[in-house]
Structures are given as structure tokens and as C-alpha cells.
Amino acid sequence: MTQQFDETFDWVVVGNGAGSMTSSLQMAQAGKSVVILEKSRWAGGTTAKSGGVIWVPCNRFMQADGEGDTPEAAIAYLDAVTATDPDAPGTSPEKRRAYVDAAPRMIDFLVDQGIPLERAAAYWPDYYDELPGGCKTSRTVTAKLFDTRLLGPWATRLRPGFLPMPVRLEEGMELPYFKRSGRARAIMARVAARTIGAKLRGRNYVSAGAALQGWLLRAILNAGVDLRLESPASELIVEGGRVVGVTSVKDGKPVRIGARLGVLVNAGGFARNQEMRDRYMPGTRAEWSQTNESDTGDLHREMERIGAQLAQMDQMVGYQCTLVPGWEDKFPIPPAQSLTAKPHAILIDRTGQRYMNEGGSYELYCETMLRRDREVPALPGWAIFDSDYIEKYMLAGTMPGRKKPAEWAEAGYLKQAGSIAELAGLIDVDPAALKATVARWNDHCARGADADFHRGEREYDYWLGDTVAEPKQSLGAIARAPFYAVNVVPGDVSTYGGAVIDADARVLRPDGSAIDGLYACGVSTASVMGKVYPGAGASIGPSLTFGWIAARHAMRD
């Protein structure tokens, strides 16, 4: 290097999401020096705010449970869901194969480094499980509960998640059924005992994505990785066509940091940048995003500046939400992932028409909402449901039952009416149209098949539906008054486009050549899954895996 640097490390990482930490741990374990540069004041990135689920075919936990998942089945599934799309260069047969081959080994590496992982749930089907190679049980992995006291002075720097309590994800998904399920009541008792025990021992447990990032943060700190918060990387430094370092900030002053082996970009997406959203995905809203405040696409633009190809920039990991009173100050905005997928509920547009299978992938759900709105008014949409629904299922973060926050009615959020026609008037929809839509839905339920959109024909639809009922249910008539409606909007948990990488996580130019010394992973890249979200954890899984791949390639190279 002929550049003059203030500091030099073997591996320089921009952003501190899950892929960053895994990559850094791999480097540090090999005796390399590593610095992670994070723009925000928090450690953990959007991963810490998420469910922290990792989609990994053929993982060790499936094998331990006696499930015979195979790479061939996983490849068949990914090939079936992604399809060949010239507008999705983020994916290719080579990159999908690289993911399926490396992801289980990445999980083994993390376990070997003391990261306690487990199967997120024995029942969490792939989102398109009806396709060849689809899994009807679960390919999901997550971290065990984490006690933030293990971080010492760093405990206050871990980004808060949405589940700061000793509840495993699988338990949390069953708890709402406590009125109808003995198993759920047993889980409630177990969680209560665990909570009391934690308080008596002075432990502070977090779950989901915060737990994953807590374990990873502890591991990298113990390995000697230099993690710097409030240290944005503003420029990728290029010399002779190779990325040799970055410009950042240290102690409030500009600093030039050299990278002997390379720079890894895992700086998130651009979900909080409305200007970029308007350019690439018009009609979407930054304020409906569940991502963190620093998710503004800075490194997308910087990678493009030095010649990287950006692709799939019109894609987001949609996650339907409902805007309760005061939603602007809530995290997360109450999700509506299963609201209209439960029995006794449907989604309609603003003309009173039902237009999709309300089960299935949240990414596809939101994509369908946005596409529909380009044809007829559909945003916000309306969830329509009845008294059977409100008594059996959660609504906007509240437990089953008719008693809801008083402000919901006062602010006009929860619409309630004694008839479908009256409900239509409250939401400014043609009464005849809504009555016809509900009548058709009820006819489908009576026949036991959704002839319009095939809801209930895949296992994942049942997972989103009522899993306590015998047999499991996805369909249910909207017949018992009073009737209700709440808004539904296409939020997101991330954007899904960025720099195109190869199977070694190297950033590519439009002509397919690699930018020497520059790697990327996570939602800073055009997803290896293309324009589809195949299962729970299909963004965190590739982030971890390609971060791990990048470190291994940089050391080999």
C-alpha cells in the first residue's frame, strides 16, 4: 500500500449486524486483527431488533431430530422459489449452492465458538412448502436466551430487541392460546417460574435477535475484535483498482483506516431513506419500517460510486403492520403477519374486494398490496373479522378477548358494527360489495376450500392460522356479530437489494468482474434469494453465511 493510513487492520468491517460479527469472529479466531465500524450508538444492528431467526437447510439440529433434509432438497426448493429472473442477478445456481453448502458449516463454527444455538421451532414451515424440496417442519435456527450481564459495561450498548424477557420464540408463539390450550398454560407457568428465577438471581434475559447479537457481541469482544460505535465509514479508499481501506471517525476526528485483507460491508439497507425509497420502490413508506434509525443506505451509494453493480433495489422484506393509535412512537409497530391469516378474517382493498391468499410469505403479502394499489385503491387495506376472531386470537399486540384499549375506539382505529353493511359504512366501502365479498368467503369456508386464492392449501397457511384447533385451521367464516375492521399497511423489516456479490461474497461490477478487496453480505447486497423470501430467517441466514464465506476467502486469497 502506498496510501498513508492512521491505522491498519487485517479486516475492516462496516456495520455490526450478524454477518459482521460472524465474519469478525472467523478472522479473530485465525489470529487476524479486526475493527468493526458502526455508525449508530448501538451494537447489534437491525438483527438485534428482529426475531433473530436463521434459515439453514440440513442444519445439525434437524439431523439431531432425525430429519433427513438434504442439500439436493434445499437446492430444489430454492430453484423452485427463485426461478430464473434476469432482473435478479443477486441469485444464481452457483450462489444458491454456495449458501446451501456453507450455511450448515457456519452454524457448526458458531457452536464451536461457544454460541448456544438451537432449533427455533420444530414446526415453522418454509413459506412455499408446497413446492419441490419445501420443508413442512422447520429449517429454522435461533440463539438461546442471553443474559446481558455477561457483557459487563457493554450491556447498555446492546441494541434493545422486541422481546426483553426469558421467553423463547417457540414459547412466545404458543402463549396467546393459553385460554384454549393446556400446553400453552404449561408454557405460561414455565415462563413465569423462569422470570421469577431470573429476577431472584439478578439476571437480565433477552430473547430473539437481541439474544443472537448478545452472544455474538460477547464472543467478538472476548476474541479481541475492536468494535467502534458512533464511527461511520464515509468513504471506501481505492488504490490501483483495489479497496485498501476506509475513511471513518475516531474521537470526533477523521481517520483513515487501512485493510490488509479486505473490507466487508454489512451496513444494512436503505429502509429509513425516503429519498431512496421514492427512487427505487415508489409508494412505500420509511415510517412503516421496523428497521433501525441508521438504516439509510450510505454504503449502497458509496459502493455504487466506486463501480459496484446495485440490483434488486425495488425489493423489500415486506412485513404487514397495523397502525394503532400512537404507532409513530411504538416498536415494533404492531405486526399483522397473521391477523388476516387466522380463521374468521380476510383482507380487502378499499373497494371491498378480497384479492389474495392472506396466508403465506409476508414479503409476498406486502408486494401484492403494493401491486394492487397500482390498480385500485388498496392502501391502507382493511382486515375484516368477527367476534369469533376477537375472542380467540391476538389483535395488534393485545391478548384474545373483547376488552381492548379505550383509545382504539376513541381514535377510530377499531371499527365495530352490528352488521357487515354497517361496518362497510364505517370504512367507506360499498356495502353491497363488502356483503358479497364476505358471503363468498363464508361459502368457501362452508365448502372447506378457498376457490379464489387457495388459502389453506399449504402447511405454512396452517402455521399462520389456528394450530390449537383440531384439525389445524386456516379458514373460518365471518358470521358472528359484532363485526370489526382495522387498517393494514405494507411495512417492512428491511430492504432487499444492494450490491451484487459472487459465491465468495466479493462485490461485482456490472461486467461481472470482482472489485478486489471489497466484500459484502446481508441486506447491503442484492439477496441471494432473488426477489423471494423462502422461509423465516432468509435474510439473517445469508448474512451470517456470506460474512463467514467472505472472511475465509479473504484469508485464502
FIVEX-886016 format. One line per field, with one value per residue (C-alpha): residue in three letters; x negated, y, z negated. Coordinates in steps of 0.001 Angstrom, whole numbers, plus 500000, padded with zeros to 6 digits. Each point is the difference from the previous one (the first is absolute). Layout:
! residues N
resn <- ALA / ... $
u <- X / ... $
v <- Y / ... $
w <- Z / ... $
//
This chain:
! residues 557
resn <- MET / THR / GLN / GLN / PHE / ASP / GLU / THR / PHE / ASP / TRP / VAL / VAL / VAL / GLY / ASN / GLY / ALA / GLY / SER / MET / THR / SER / SER / LEU / GLN / MET / ALA / GLN / ALA / GLY / LYS / SER / VAL / VAL / ILE / LEU / GLU / LYS / SER / ARG / TRP / ALA / GLY / GLY / THR / THR / ALA / LYS / SER / GLY / GLY / VAL / ILE / TRP / VAL / PRO / CYS / ASN / ARG / PHE / MET / GLN / ALA / ASP / GLY / GLU / GLY / ASP / THR / PRO / GLU / ALA / ALA / ILE / ALA / TYR / LEU / ASP / ALA / VAL / THR / ALA / THR / ASP / PRO / ASP / ALA / PRO / GLY / THR / SER / PRO / GLU / LYS / ARG / ARG / ALA / TYR / VAL / ASP / ALA / ALA / PRO / ARG / MET / ILE / ASP / PHE / LEU / VAL / ASP / GLN / GLY / ILE / PRO / LEU / GLU / ARG / ALA / ALA / ALA / TYR / TRP / PRO / ASP / TYR / TYR / ASP / GLU / LEU / PRO / GLY / GLY / CYS / LYS / THR / SER / ARG / THR / VAL / THR / ALA / LYS / LEU / PHE / ASP / THR / ARG / LEU / LEU / GLY / PRO / TRP / ALA / THR / ARG / LEU / ARG / PRO / GLY / PHE / LEU / PRO / MET / PRO / VAL / ARG / LEU / GLU / GLU / GLY / MET / GLU / LEU / PRO / TYR / PHE / LYS / ARG / SER / GLY / ARG / ALA / ARG / ALA / ILE / MET / ALA / ARG / VAL / ALA / ALA / ARG / THR / ILE / GLY / ALA / LYS / LEU / ARG / GLY / ARG / ASN / TYR / VAL / SER / ALA / GLY / ALA / ALA / LEU / GLN / GLY / TRP / LEU / LEU / ARG / ALA / ILE / LEU / ASN / ALA / GLY / VAL / ASP / LEU / ARG / LEU / GLU / SER / PRO / ALA / SER / GLU / LEU / ILE / VAL / GLU / GLY / GLY / ARG / VAL / VAL / GLY / VAL / THR / SER / VAL / LYS / ASP / GLY / LYS / PRO / VAL / ARG / ILE / GLY / ALA / ARG / LEU / GLY / VAL / LEU / VAL / ASN / ALA / GLY / GLY / PHE / ALA / ARG / ASN / GLN / GLU / MET / ARG / ASP / ARG / TYR / MET / PRO / GLY / THR / ARG / ALA / GLU / TRP / SER / GLN / THR / ASN / GLU / SER / ASP / THR / GLY / ASP / LEU / HIS / ARG / GLU / MET / GLU / ARG / ILE / GLY / ALA / GLN / LEU / ALA / GLN / MET / ASP / GLN / MET / VAL / GLY / TYR / GLN / CYS / THR / LEU / VAL / PRO / GLY / TRP / GLU / ASP / LYS / PHE / PRO / ILE / PRO / PRO / ALA / GLN / SER / LEU / THR / ALA / LYS / PRO / HIS / ALA / ILE / LEU / ILE / ASP / ARG / THR / GLY / GLN / ARG / TYR / MET / ASN / GLU / GLY / GLY / SER / TYR / GLU / LEU / TYR / CYS / GLU / THR / MET / LEU / ARG / ARG / ASP / ARG / GLU / VAL / PRO / ALA / LEU / PRO / GLY / TRP / ALA / ILE / PHE / ASP / SER / ASP / TYR / ILE / GLU / LYS / TYR / MET / LEU / ALA / GLY / THR / MET / PRO / GLY / ARG / LYS / LYS / PRO / ALA / GLU / TRP / ALA / GLU / ALA / GLY / TYR / LEU / LYS / GLN / ALA / GLY / SER / ILE / ALA / GLU / LEU / ALA / GLY / LEU / ILE / ASP / VAL / ASP / PRO / ALA / ALA / LEU / LYS / ALA / THR / VAL / ALA / ARG / TRP / ASN / ASP / HIS / CYS / ALA / ARG / GLY / ALA / ASP / ALA / ASP / PHE / HIS / ARG / GLY / GLU / ARG / GLU / TYR / ASP / TYR / TRP / LEU / GLY / ASP / THR / VAL / ALA / GLU / PRO / LYS / GLN / SER / LEU / GLY / ALA / ILE / ALA / ARG / ALA / PRO / PHE / TYR / ALA / VAL / ASN / VAL / VAL / PRO / GLY / ASP / VAL / SER / THR / TYR / GLY / GLY / ALA / VAL / ILE / ASP / ALA / ASP / ALA / ARG / VAL / LEU / ARG / PRO / ASP / GLY / SER / ALA / ILE / ASP / GLY / LEU / TYR / ALA / CYS / GLY / VAL / SER / THR / ALA / SER / VAL / MET / GLY / LYS / VAL / TYR / PRO / GLY / ALA / GLY / ALA / SER / ILE / GLY / PRO / SER / LEU / THR / PHE / GLY / TRP / ILE / ALA / ALA / ARG / HIS / ALA / MET / ARG / ASP $
u <- 500000 / 498779 / 502907 / 499279 / 502191 / 500483 / 500656 / 499897 / 501852 / 500174 / 503788 / 502155 / 503748 / 502618 / 503158 / 500525 / 502826 / 499927 / 497889 / 497430 / 499555 / 499762 / 497460 / 497977 / 500069 / 498671 / 497141 / 499160 / 499999 / 497326 / 497890 / 500832 / 500568 / 503562 / 501820 / 503773 / 501221 / 503614 / 501805 / 502555 / 499484 / 501334 / 498414 / 502090 / 501536 / 503520 / 499296 / 500271 / 503500 / 501127 / 501087 / 496403 / 501082 / 497490 / 501231 / 497516 / 500782 / 498374 / 498992 / 498677 / 503206 / 502161 / 497586 / 500111 / 503798 / 499701 / 501171 / 498405 / 499707 / 497528 / 498081 / 501773 / 503403 / 498922 / 498621 / 503171 / 502042 / 497914 / 499981 / 503790 / 500655 / 497418 / 500408 / 497709 / 500570 / 497690 / 500977 / 498709 / 496233 / 499537 / 500925 / 498573 / 499674 / 496373 / 500872 / 502946 / 497757 / 497341 / 502600 / 501404 / 496480 / 498595 / 502927 / 499951 / 496203 / 500421 / 502435 / 497482 / 497308 / 502142 / 500858 / 496309 / 499289 / 502387 / 503106 / 502917 / 502424 / 503071 / 502859 / 502287 / 503026 / 500710 / 502940 / 499269 / 500530 / 498358 / 502169 / 500556 / 499904 / 502243 / 497194 / 497368 / 497558 / 502149 / 499776 / 503243 / 498304 / 497224 / 496607 / 499744 / 497276 / 499791 / 497893 / 500809 / 500945 / 497221 / 499242 / 498782 / 497964 / 497484 / 499058 / 498812 / 499736 / 501190 / 503420 / 501430 / 498719 / 501837 / 502865 / 503329 / 502119 / 503732 / 499955 / 498008 / 501143 / 499153 / 502349 / 498806 / 501556 / 501804 / 501484 / 501029 / 501926 / 502050 / 500746 / 502972 / 501902 / 499864 / 503809 / 500465 / 496862 / 498635 / 496589 / 500098 / 500967 / 497063 / 497696 / 501408 / 499232 / 496486 / 499313 / 501345 / 497705 / 497055 / 500761 / 500162 / 496807 / 498203 / 501059 / 498869 / 496600 / 499648 / 499957 / 501234 / 501079 / 500741 / 501293 / 500273 / 497647 / 498644 / 498949 / 498229 / 498156 / 499268 / 498227 / 498123 / 499017 / 498621 / 498043 / 498357 / 499094 / 498408 / 498136 / 498465 / 502001 / 499930 / 503671 / 500470 / 503428 / 500923 / 497232 / 501549 / 498014 / 500435 / 497671 / 498555 / 496369 / 498891 / 496441 / 499169 / 503522 / 499878 / 501878 / 497235 / 501795 / 502680 / 500402 / 501702 / 500130 / 498101 / 500279 / 501978 / 497258 / 499681 / 497826 / 498735 / 499975 / 498119 / 501137 / 497338 / 502394 / 503098 / 503086 / 503359 / 503143 / 502951 / 501505 / 503684 / 502377 / 501702 / 503393 / 499772 / 499039 / 503241 / 498143 / 498520 / 503343 / 501715 / 497353 / 499969 / 503319 / 502557 / 503072 / 498166 / 499524 / 496890 / 502088 / 501655 / 496654 / 498937 / 496297 / 497703 / 499562 / 496586 / 501205 / 499503 / 498094 / 496752 / 497819 / 502311 / 499201 / 496319 / 499613 / 501795 / 497645 / 496947 / 501588 / 502124 / 503122 / 503153 / 502975 / 503411 / 500336 / 503778 / 500263 / 500744 / 500704 / 503572 / 501598 / 503622 / 500856 / 503034 / 499801 / 501444 / 500374 / 496541 / 498317 / 497371 / 498402 / 500311 / 497487 / 500813 / 502960 / 502610 / 499528 / 502883 / 498134 / 502674 / 502905 / 501785 / 498557 / 501916 / 503467 / 502909 / 497956 / 499165 / 498257 / 501865 / 499002 / 501834 / 502624 / 501018 / 498331 / 497859 / 497002 / 497411 / 499256 / 499527 / 497768 / 496467 / 496955 / 500211 / 497669 / 502483 / 502955 / 498594 / 498834 / 503549 / 501454 / 497739 / 500739 / 503733 / 499822 / 498667 / 503238 / 502647 / 499750 / 498670 / 497874 / 500672 / 501918 / 502601 / 499918 / 503588 / 500799 / 502728 / 500605 / 498633 / 496696 / 499746 / 500764 / 497472 / 497007 / 497596 / 500673 / 497296 / 497984 / 502955 / 501051 / 503211 / 503239 / 502421 / 498341 / 497759 / 498317 / 502590 / 498037 / 500508 / 503674 / 499503 / 497485 / 502103 / 497381 / 502147 / 503217 / 502914 / 503455 / 503028 / 500135 / 497696 / 501910 / 499561 / 496282 / 499648 / 501311 / 497405 / 497124 / 501477 / 500486 / 503026 / 502286 / 501158 / 496403 / 498892 / 503075 / 499297 / 496329 / 500773 / 502771 / 497617 / 497358 / 502529 / 501010 / 496343 / 499832 / 503146 / 498539 / 496612 / 498001 / 499039 / 500854 / 498750 / 496507 / 499383 / 499430 / 499493 / 498410 / 496468 / 498687 / 498769 / 503559 / 500974 / 496981 / 501274 / 503530 / 501302 / 497562 / 501865 / 503209 / 500418 / 499385 / 497930 / 502023 / 499381 / 503571 / 502824 / 503241 / 500555 / 503492 / 500284 / 500833 / 498723 / 497663 / 496695 / 497460 / 496483 / 497520 / 497132 / 496972 / 496971 / 497189 / 496627 / 497176 / 497377 / 499290 / 498803 / 497750 / 496423 / 496598 / 499786 / 497502 / 498564 / 499918 / 496942 / 501846 / 497813 / 501749 / 500411 / 499981 / 502706 / 497656 / 499755 / 496443 / 499278 / 498899 / 496811 / 499990 / 503728 / 502490 / 503617 / 502770 / 503464 / 502470 / 497143 / 500122 / 502484 / 501445 / 498750 / 503682 / 500859 / 503354 / 501527 / 499923 / 499991 / 500202 / 499574 / 496455 / 499306 / 498142 / 498105 / 498948 / 498253 / 498507 / 498324 / 498970 / 498532 / 498248 / 498392 / 499200 / 498472 / 497549 / 498908 / 499508 / 498050 / 497594 / 499575 / 499550 $
v <- 500000 / 503475 / 501684 / 501670 / 498575 / 500993 / 496360 / 496669 / 496765 / 496699 / 500141 / 503126 / 499529 / 502691 / 499461 / 497639 / 497673 / 496239 / 499407 / 502540 / 498312 / 496500 / 501118 / 501826 / 496988 / 497827 / 502426 / 500461 / 496248 / 499792 / 502593 / 502956 / 503550 / 501285 / 503288 / 500431 / 503524 / 500672 / 503248 / 499837 / 500019 / 496450 / 496606 / 497470 / 501638 / 499224 / 496332 / 500827 / 501403 / 496980 / 496490 / 498918 / 496963 / 498299 / 497930 / 497168 / 496768 / 496767 / 501568 / 497930 / 500426 / 498506 / 497098 / 499528 / 499830 / 497243 / 502080 / 499053 / 503371 / 499920 / 502605 / 498707 / 500697 / 503483 / 500819 / 498700 / 502246 / 503127 / 499371 / 499656 / 503185 / 502296 / 499002 / 501538 / 503746 / 502254 / 502844 / 498074 / 499591 / 499664 / 496356 / 497249 / 496216 / 500422 / 502387 / 497917 / 496915 / 501964 / 500961 / 496517 / 498529 / 502634 / 500878 / 496753 / 500302 / 503614 / 498817 / 497371 / 502685 / 502220 / 497114 / 499103 / 503611 / 499712 / 501574 / 497953 / 499445 / 497804 / 499200 / 503028 / 497711 / 496473 / 501361 / 503113 / 498983 / 501546 / 502729 / 498077 / 496529 / 498618 / 500388 / 497309 / 499710 / 502130 / 499186 / 499507 / 499800 / 502556 / 501067 / 502794 / 500643 / 502632 / 500889 / 498946 / 502613 / 502460 / 501673 / 503504 / 500074 / 497831 / 503102 / 501973 / 503709 / 499195 / 498880 / 503496 / 500196 / 496948 / 501205 / 499224 / 497331 / 499420 / 497122 / 501091 / 497064 / 496312 / 498671 / 497838 / 500813 / 496666 / 500610 / 503531 / 498764 / 497599 / 502249 / 501819 / 496700 / 499687 / 500144 / 497040 / 497883 / 498064 / 500033 / 503808 / 500228 / 497755 / 502269 / 503038 / 498396 / 499081 / 503519 / 501504 / 497769 / 500863 / 503718 / 499815 / 497948 / 502508 / 502888 / 498196 / 499279 / 503520 / 498834 / 502093 / 497712 / 501051 / 497808 / 499854 / 502247 / 501783 / 496624 / 499036 / 503293 / 499879 / 496644 / 501146 / 503299 / 498194 / 497630 / 502713 / 502101 / 496970 / 499318 / 503484 / 501566 / 503814 / 501063 / 503756 / 501533 / 503442 / 499499 / 500216 / 499020 / 502770 / 498929 / 496834 / 500706 / 498533 / 499586 / 498368 / 498587 / 498390 / 501136 / 500509 / 501734 / 502394 / 503487 / 500112 / 502001 / 499442 / 502216 / 502455 / 500341 / 498553 / 496898 / 497910 / 496277 / 497550 / 496418 / 497400 / 497177 / 501917 / 501980 / 498364 / 502115 / 498852 / 503391 / 499166 / 501237 / 503298 / 499500 / 503303 / 502061 / 501280 / 501598 / 496643 / 498269 / 502495 / 499351 / 496209 / 498920 / 502793 / 499716 / 498576 / 501881 / 500294 / 500619 / 496596 / 498223 / 497935 / 500615 / 502115 / 503749 / 499735 / 497823 / 502723 / 498386 / 501970 / 497077 / 499074 / 503345 / 499764 / 496549 / 501228 / 502993 / 497763 / 497845 / 497343 / 498707 / 500597 / 497781 / 498924 / 503462 / 499923 / 497208 / 500085 / 497358 / 501130 / 499459 / 501017 / 502220 / 501683 / 503638 / 500202 / 503374 / 501317 / 497585 / 502605 / 499519 / 496216 / 497258 / 497792 / 501482 / 497323 / 497300 / 498609 / 496964 / 497543 / 502399 / 499215 / 496480 / 498815 / 498468 / 502471 / 502763 / 501265 / 502992 / 502303 / 502970 / 503317 / 498853 / 497135 / 497247 / 497158 / 499534 / 497591 / 496946 / 501650 / 497146 / 499438 / 502238 / 503501 / 501172 / 498827 / 501352 / 503538 / 499763 / 499003 / 502944 / 502453 / 498452 / 500097 / 503674 / 500789 / 498563 / 501060 / 501822 / 497477 / 501932 / 499820 / 496769 / 498723 / 496862 / 498816 / 497573 / 498957 / 499232 / 496474 / 501513 / 502635 / 497461 / 497404 / 501875 / 502866 / 503370 / 502645 / 498687 / 499511 / 496613 / 498282 / 501482 / 502848 / 502365 / 502327 / 503358 / 502759 / 502251 / 497503 / 500884 / 503649 / 500519 / 498054 / 497254 / 496982 / 500155 / 498037 / 499424 / 497767 / 499082 / 499738 / 502812 / 502284 / 499113 / 500905 / 503477 / 500473 / 499252 / 501809 / 496847 / 499157 / 497893 / 497758 / 499281 / 499118 / 497857 / 498079 / 499546 / 498688 / 497743 / 498490 / 499455 / 498319 / 497731 / 498984 / 499207 / 497895 / 498035 / 499674 / 501479 / 503523 / 499773 / 503530 / 500100 / 496521 / 501057 / 496951 / 497850 / 500238 / 499105 / 503531 / 501320 / 497724 / 501175 / 503562 / 498855 / 498188 / 497257 / 499202 / 499015 / 496335 / 499725 / 503138 / 502741 / 502723 / 500683 / 501279 / 501798 / 503673 / 499478 / 500942 / 503610 / 502463 / 500373 / 501889 / 501697 / 501396 / 501460 / 497999 / 501548 / 498513 / 500632 / 498294 / 498540 / 500984 / 500899 / 497042 / 501436 / 501197 / 499065 / 496855 / 497530 / 496724 / 496646 / 501190 / 503163 / 502248 / 503136 / 500015 / 502648 / 500040 / 498045 / 497177 / 500707 / 500138 / 503182 / 498810 / 500308 / 500731 / 497520 / 500386 / 498040 / 500437 / 502541 / 502137 / 497497 / 498916 / 496954 / 496552 / 499030 / 502271 / 501738 / 497351 / 499352 / 496200 / 499541 / 501524 / 501327 / 500249 / 503299 / 499343 / 496536 / 501302 / 502925 / 497660 / 497555 / 502392 / 501964 / 496711 / 499163 / 503461 / 499617 / 496556 / 501181 / 503114 / 497890 / 497499 / 502716 $
w <- 500000 / 500877 / 498241 / 496667 / 497247 / 496390 / 499085 / 501802 / 499286 / 501830 / 500318 / 499969 / 499602 / 500600 / 497957 / 497099 / 500960 / 499592 / 503124 / 498821 / 496658 / 501437 / 502591 / 497347 / 497713 / 502822 / 500613 / 496325 / 499438 / 502704 / 498208 / 502262 / 498802 / 500512 / 499590 / 500354 / 500786 / 499010 / 500775 / 497174 / 496235 / 499736 / 500519 / 501852 / 503066 / 501159 / 499222 / 496293 / 500559 / 502007 / 499142 / 500537 / 502002 / 502313 / 502974 / 500464 / 501888 / 498794 / 496690 / 497093 / 497979 / 502733 / 500208 / 496219 / 500228 / 502590 / 502963 / 503278 / 501679 / 502906 / 502010 / 503093 / 498470 / 498895 / 503452 / 501659 / 497719 / 500582 / 503741 / 499918 / 498025 / 501552 / 503652 / 502584 / 500133 / 502027 / 497658 / 496973 / 500510 / 496252 / 500340 / 502186 / 499812 / 498897 / 497147 / 498831 / 499931 / 498098 / 497401 / 499539 / 499712 / 497632 / 497720 / 497942 / 499597 / 498890 / 497308 / 498892 / 499804 / 497775 / 497681 / 499805 / 498984 / 497066 / 501564 / 498579 / 502869 / 500242 / 502313 / 499960 / 500166 / 501110 / 502001 / 502084 / 503632 / 503031 / 501491 / 503232 / 498513 / 502743 / 502563 / 500704 / 497111 / 497683 / 496301 / 498069 / 496600 / 499419 / 501346 / 497449 / 497421 / 497278 / 496965 / 496474 / 497416 / 499195 / 496676 / 500822 / 496769 / 501857 / 502002 / 497006 / 500931 / 503534 / 498696 / 500432 / 503585 / 501339 / 502177 / 498259 / 501633 / 499999 / 497467 / 496905 / 497890 / 499485 / 502673 / 502885 / 503363 / 500178 / 496560 / 500902 / 503017 / 497859 / 497015 / 501618 / 499994 / 496190 / 499666 / 502335 / 499658 / 497045 / 501653 / 500212 / 496318 / 499099 / 502020 / 498203 / 496635 / 501138 / 501263 / 496766 / 497932 / 502250 / 499670 / 496211 / 499908 / 502189 / 497787 / 496852 / 501579 / 501361 / 503621 / 502907 / 502805 / 503555 / 502784 / 503799 / 502009 / 496944 / 498587 / 503228 / 500117 / 496287 / 500316 / 503110 / 498397 / 496967 / 502254 / 502119 / 496971 / 498354 / 503267 / 499987 / 502831 / 499876 / 500213 / 500402 / 499617 / 501363 / 502554 / 503481 / 503068 / 502533 / 502827 / 501491 / 500861 / 503341 / 501242 / 503328 / 500307 / 496523 / 496915 / 497444 / 497157 / 498828 / 498630 / 496613 / 496789 / 496746 / 496942 / 502099 / 502638 / 503530 / 500178 / 502912 / 499245 / 502200 / 500697 / 500842 / 500916 / 500958 / 499013 / 499256 / 500385 / 497895 / 499298 / 500384 / 502647 / 500804 / 498376 / 498083 / 503053 / 501547 / 502925 / 500994 / 499436 / 502293 / 502634 / 499852 / 498442 / 500362 / 497819 / 496994 / 496727 / 497837 / 496878 / 500393 / 499796 / 496973 / 500716 / 497882 / 500400 / 501681 / 502894 / 502597 / 502875 / 499636 / 501083 / 502859 / 501565 / 499130 / 501552 / 503113 / 500131 / 500326 / 502697 / 498274 / 501696 / 497952 / 500739 / 498684 / 498523 / 500429 / 497445 / 496291 / 497383 / 499579 / 496598 / 499690 / 497043 / 498499 / 498955 / 496487 / 498286 / 499171 / 502419 / 500845 / 496584 / 499766 / 500697 / 501562 / 501807 / 499199 / 502625 / 501992 / 501347 / 498913 / 499442 / 503246 / 500249 / 496940 / 500400 / 500026 / 501684 / 503484 / 501627 / 502386 / 502144 / 499812 / 502482 / 497720 / 502020 / 498699 / 502314 / 498526 / 497911 / 496617 / 498850 / 501242 / 500178 / 498515 / 502758 / 502653 / 497999 / 500009 / 503593 / 500966 / 498032 / 501822 / 503385 / 499288 / 499050 / 503455 / 501429 / 497460 / 496650 / 497490 / 497476 / 497238 / 500309 / 497558 / 497891 / 499620 / 497154 / 497597 / 496333 / 500270 / 501107 / 497299 / 497260 / 501224 / 501398 / 499288 / 501581 / 500386 / 497058 / 497653 / 498664 / 501169 / 498652 / 500623 / 497537 / 502007 / 499247 / 499693 / 502364 / 502812 / 500189 / 499076 / 502806 / 502507 / 500414 / 499125 / 501994 / 498548 / 501461 / 499564 / 503697 / 502989 / 501732 / 496997 / 499836 / 503675 / 499237 / 497265 / 502386 / 503021 / 502065 / 502151 / 497724 / 502849 / 501018 / 496460 / 499358 / 503218 / 499129 / 496497 / 501328 / 502555 / 497328 / 497733 / 502864 / 500461 / 496282 / 500152 / 502905 / 498286 / 502887 / 501109 / 503687 / 500692 / 498478 / 498524 / 496422 / 497830 / 502681 / 498567 / 496569 / 499375 / 500356 / 497118 / 497986 / 500327 / 499264 / 496920 / 498974 / 496767 / 501767 / 500919 / 502851 / 500635 / 501682 / 502549 / 501102 / 497797 / 500808 / 499150 / 498621 / 496333 / 499110 / 499075 / 502948 / 500014 / 502249 / 499499 / 502479 / 501531 / 501730 / 501821 / 497535 / 500158 / 497956 / 502577 / 503580 / 502087 / 502705 / 500192 / 501376 / 502110 / 498546 / 501238 / 498219 / 498018 / 498831 / 502204 / 501269 / 503787 / 502683 / 502710 / 502311 / 497445 / 498866 / 496276 / 498246 / 498355 / 496217 / 499655 / 498539 / 498914 / 498322 / 498525 / 501332 / 501276 / 502880 / 502631 / 498278 / 500962 / 499667 / 502906 / 499663 / 497739 / 496257 / 499740 / 496236 / 496546 / 499702 / 503728 / 499579 / 496751 / 501212 / 503141 / 498059 / 497518 / 502699 / 502546 / 497259 / 498972 / 503642 / 500565 / 497120 / 501149 / 503579 / 498976 / 497937 / 502849 / 502559 $
//
